[in-house]
Amino acid sequence: MSLKLRRVLLGTGAAIVLVIGVMVWKPGAGFWQADAATDYQQLQKFSRVMEIVRRAYVEKVGDEKLIDGALSGMLSSLDPHSTYLDKEMYKQMTVDTKGEFGGLGIEIAAAEGGIRIVSPIEDTPADKAGVKAGDLIIKIDNELARDMSLSEGVKKMRGKPGTSIMLTIFRKGENTPLEIKIVRAVIKVKSVKSDMLAPGYAYLRITQFQERTGSLLKKQIKALKKQAGGTLSGAVLDLRNNPGGLLNQAVEVSDMFLNKGNIVSTKSRAGKNLSFDARQGDALNQLPLIVLINHGSASASEIVAGALQDHHRAVLVGTKSFGKGSVQSVVPLNDGTAIKVTTALYYTPSGRSIQATGIDPDIEVEQQRIKPEDAPKAKRPLVSERDLKGHLANGNKKKTHAKKNKTSGPSEAMQKRLKLDTQLQRALDLLEGLHALKG
């Protein structure tokens, strides 16, 4: 069924969708008649309930509000990621993928008892306020989140920049709920960040997969190579707390480090199954690569991590990822609204689905909380044989060593981060070890 036809059918309302769904299947004639009769009864029930509400509800309610509510309930009852998008939400979604929007800076999903935070987006108000992946929002400004649909929760959390909101959060390991005050802001998400971890070792960070993530990452790799004097020894790709984003950008990033083979495939009940393969060319020329993941790594992040793990192109370090292995399609309707519905599951190159299971790292490293005052201090210089007065020479001829490029080292901000980020410390240790083994 073409997308154009699907839009027309969905735009005509729930009743048409139900009937068409039966017609496309084409089972035996007897079964079709029985099933069609059942659907007709259900549509009659829907129509009767709507008429009762329209006539008897304590306040007058317009048809548009009733239909919107019915569509919202229908989709949200399917899974945590299917939802109805009203005009405002649909317009906002098109802005989100471009990397600039207003709000708190969190990726959320429906959950029992409230709204689950999939991941806070780096350098946003929510991230700076201390919100963490896996937190459960139970109240939004004293209103119970369990009584809200996902779209209603989004509306309440978004608002005028500079205004504040109070989230009451349940966090695993805490005895009592936490109250976190967050000031809304216009959020500009920088999709790709980079630095040097140590001379020759690149740090690549993807916060979210947006429209230009792949091209931006290529530019950053070229810039770091130039900064390192033309040659890199390895890289860390940090996908922690990356809630995902655009599928095509996840494929492009994966392809950047693979020379051949499958990247990801999707399987759906209706429509065409898709498969994406890598093309020749590795941006790092097969140099050692470490990928950092954690519980906030979801969706597109897991596609990249899964592809690189299955092809043994990278070593995954950190903790188990979120486990969102489903694909959502956004279908615009003819009145400026849209639906986001789960249409497929994706599979890594080895054929595994990570839906609700996540990706296990090759090396599990829990993040340790280190306060700045507890960070390692500079060590006192050690005394060796060469420091002793009158030590014997070794007879080796003096060798000249190429001077290290002073610009190839980490920035001051990265030096501070390395002292506090234990997962990044282990990644760098492993990267240097892999490079040493390769000579």
N, C-alpha and C positions, 0 to 999 in steps of 0.2 A: 504494500500500500504506500503510495507516495506521501511525502510530508505535506504537500499541498492538500491532498485529499483528506489526510488525517486531521489537518487543522480545521477544515470545513466541518467534518463530522464532530469533532470535539466542541467546536464553537456552537453547535446547535443544541447542546445540552446533554444531561446524563441519560435521558431516555433513549436517544438515538444511539449513544455509545453502547448501551447494553444490548440493543437489538442487533446492531452490526457485529458485535462480538460473537453472537451466535451464528450469524450468517457466514462469517469468514471461516469458521471451523469446519462446516459441512459434514456433520456426522450422519448416521442413518436417519431416514425420514421419520420413523416412529419416535426416535429419541428427540429429534429436532422439534417435533410438535409438542412433546411433553415439556421440553426445556423452554420453548417459546411461551407456553402457557404459564409456566412458573414465573418467567420474567415479567409477563404481563400483569400477573397478580402482584408482584413486587412493585411495579410501576404504579398500579392502582393504589397500593398502600401509601407510597410516597406522595402521590397526588392528594389523597384523602388527608394525610397528616398536614400537608402544606395548607390545604383549604381550612382545616380546623384552626391552625395557628393564625391564619389570615383573618378569620372571622371572630375567634374567641379569645385570642391573647389579650392581656390586660391593656396593652398599648398597641397602636396601629403600627404594623411592620410592613415595609415595602417588599415586593417580590425579589428585587435585586439582592437585598440583605439576606433573605431566606435562601435563595439559590447559592449565593456566595458561601453562606454557612454550611449548606449541604455539601458543596464541592470540597470545602476545607475539611469537613469531617470525613468525607469519603476517602480522600487521599491520605490524610494523617493516620487513618486506621490501618493502612497497608504496611508501612514500615517507617522508621525514624527519618527518612530522607525524602519521601514523597510529600509534596505539599502544593497547595493552591496559592498562586501569587496574584494578589490584587494589583491594580494599576501602579500604585506607589511602590510596592515591593518588587514588581517586575522591572520597573524603571531603575530602581536602586541596584538590582542584580547586574544589569548591563554596565553600571558604573563600577561595581566591585571588581570585575575581572580586568578592568583597566588600571586598577591599583590606587584609586582615590575614592574615599567615601566617608560619611560621617557616622560616628557611633563610638563603641568601646574598643573594638579590635579583637573580637573572639569569634571562633567558629563553633557553632552549637548544633545539637541534635536533640530530637525528642527522647525522653526517657521516663520510666515509671517514677512517679513522685516529684517530677520537676523537669528541668532542662539541663542536659548534660553539656559541659564544655569539652569539645573535642580538643581544642588547642587555643591558647592565646597567641595572637600574632605579635611577633617581636617588635619592640619599641613603640607599642601602642599604649593608651591609658590603662587597659586591663592588664597588660604584661607588667607595666611599671607598678601597678597597685598590688601585684602579688598573686593574681589569679593563675591557677595551674590546670594543666590538662587532666581531665578526669573529675574535676570538681562538679558537684551537682547544685544547680541554682534552685533553691526551694522557695525563695521570696524575691520579688522585685518591687522595691519601695513598699514593703508591707503587704503586697498582694501575693497570694499563693501561686507559685508557678505551675503547680499541678493542675490548676483550673484553667490554664491558658493553652491555646494551641501554639504551635511553634511560631506561626506568623504573628500572633498577638504578642508573644514574648519579644520577637524582633522589633516590633513597632514600639513597645514600651522602652526597650533599651536604647533605641535610636532617638535622637532629639537634637535640639539646638546646641552647637558647640559652646562650651563654657558652663553648661548646666550640669548638675551632679545627679547621680543615681546611687541608691544603696542596694547592693546585692547581698542576700543572706545565703551562705554557701555551706553545704555539707562536704567535708573533705575526709577521705579515708585516713584513719590514724589520729584524727582529732576527736576529743571527747564531746565537744559542744560545737554548734554551728558558728561559722565565722561571718562577721558583718564587714563588708568591704565597700568603702565609698570610692566611686570612680567619677571623674570629671570627663564628660563627653568632649570629643575633639574631632576636627576634620582630619581623617586618617589618610596619610599618604604612605602606602606600603612600598618600601624599596625591595623589589623582588630578589635581587642578587647583591650580595656583599662579598668582599674579598680582602685578604691581607696575607702576610707571610707569617707562618708559624715559627720558622727558623730559617736561616740562610738556605735557599733551595727548595723549601717545603711550602707549598701553597695551601691556603685556607680558602675554601669556596663555600659560601652559605646561601642557600635558597630558602627564603621565608615563605614563599607562596608561588604557585605556578600561574603566571599571568600571561598576557598576550605576547610579550617580548622576552620572556624569561630565557629561552634558548639562545637568542642572539646576544643578549646581555652577558650571559655566562661565557660565550666564546670571546667576547671583547675583554672580559676580566682575566681569562686565562692568558690571552696574548699579552696583556699589560703586565701580569705577574712574571711571565717568561722574560720579558724585557727588563723588568726590575731585578730579576735574578741573574742578569748577565747573559741571557739567551738560552739558558738551560735550567730545567727543574729536575729535582730528584724524586718528587712524589707529591701527592695532594690528599687533603681531607675534604670530603664533600659532606657538609653538615645539613642534614634534613630534619633535625630535631624540632619538634613543635611546628612542623609545616603541615597545615591542615589539608593541603592538596590544591586543587584548581583545575586547570584545563588539561584534558587528556593529551591533546596534540603536543603540548609543551613538555609533558612528561616523556613522551616518545622521543622528542627531539633531544632532550637532555640525555636520555639513556643511549641514544644513537651516537652521541658525542664521544662515548667511551668504549663503544663496541665496534668491531670490524665486520661482524656477520652474525646471523642467527636471529631468532624471534625475540621480540621485545615484550609484547603483550598481545593477548587475543581476548575477544569478548564473545560471549554466547548469550543469545536472547531467545525467548519463546516465539516472538514474532519479529520479522525483519531480518536483515542480513547480518550474519556473524562477521566480525572484523578481525584482521590479523595484521600486525605491524612488524616489519623486519628491519634490522640494522643494515646500513650501507657501509662500504669500505671507508676507513678513516677514523683514527683515534686521536683526539685532541691532546692526549698525554703520551702518545707513542708507547703504550703498554707499561708506563711507569707505575709503581705501586700506588694504589688508591684505597683509602679507608672511607667508609660511609658511616656517619653517625646517625642513629635513629633512637627514638624513645616512644613513650605511649602517646605523645602528641603528633607523631608522624602518621599521616592518614592519606588514603586515597591515592592521588597522583604520586605522593612521596613513596608509597609502598610499591607502586608500579616500577619506579626507578630502582629502589632498593632490591626488589625481587628479581628484576632483570639482571642486574649486576651480580647478585649473589648466585643465581642459577648458572650464569656463564663463567663463574669463578673469576670475574674481572675485578672484584673488590672484596675486601674483608669488612663485614658489618660489625660495628662495635656499639654497645649501648644496652638498651632494654627493648623488650617486645613492643612492636608497633601497635597502632590502634585497632586494625582489623576491618577497615571499610573496603570491601572488595566488590562493590556494586557501582554501576554506571547509571547516572541520571540523565534523562533527556528533557530539555526545556521546550515545550510546545506552546507557541504564542496562540492566543485565541483572538477572535475578530473584534473584541471590544477593548483591547489594550491590556487585558489580563493574560495570564499564562498558567500552565501547570508544569510542575517539575515532578516527573514520575520515574521510578526505577525501572529500567528497561532491560538491563543485562548484568551479568557477572563477568568480571575479568579474571584472566588466568595468566600466571607467570609462564616463562618459557618451558619449564618442566611440567606444566599442566596442572599446577596446584592452584586451588582457589584459597584465598586468605580471608574470605568473608567470615567475620566473627572469630577468627583465630589469630590473625596478625602474622607478622614475620618475626621469627626468632633471630637475634643477632648471632653471628659466628662466635663472638666473644662477648659475654655479658658483663657489663660494667655499670653498676649503680652509681648515680650521681651523688656525691658526698657534699654536704653543706659545709663550706669553709667560709668563715667570716674574714673580712679583710685584715683584721688584726691578728688572725691566726695563720695568715699566708706565710709560706717559707721565707725566712730572712736570708740575706746574703751571707754566704759561708765565709768563715775565716780562711785565708790562704794556707794551703798545706805546704810543709817543708819536705823537699825531696833531696836525693843525692846531689843533684846539680847545684843545690843551694849551699852545700857544705864547702867551707873554705879548703882549698887544696885538693878538690875531687879530681879523679883521674879522667882523662879524655877517653872516648870510646874508639877513636881511630877512624871513625866514619868521616868521609868527606862531607863538607857542608853542602847541603842541597838548597836550592832556591825554590820557594813555593810561591805559587801565584797568589797575589794579594786578594783577599776576599772583597767582594763588592759590598761596600758599606750600606748601600741602599737596599740590599736583598734581605735584611733582617726584619723581624716583626715590628710593628708600630708600638708606641707606648701603650695604647689601649689594649693591643693583643697581649703584650707582656703582662699587664695586670690581669687580663682574663685568664691567661694560662695558669696563673697562681691559684685561681678560684675554681676553675672548671676541671674536675678530675677526669671526666670522660674524654675531654679534649687532650689532657695530658697523656692518657693511655694511648689515644689514637696517634699522637706524635711519636711516642716511644715505639709503637708497633711499626709505624711508617719508616722510622730511622732503621729499625731492625731489618725490615724487608729490603730496604735499599742496601744495607751492609751485606746481606746474603747474596744479592745480585752483583755485588762488586762495583 
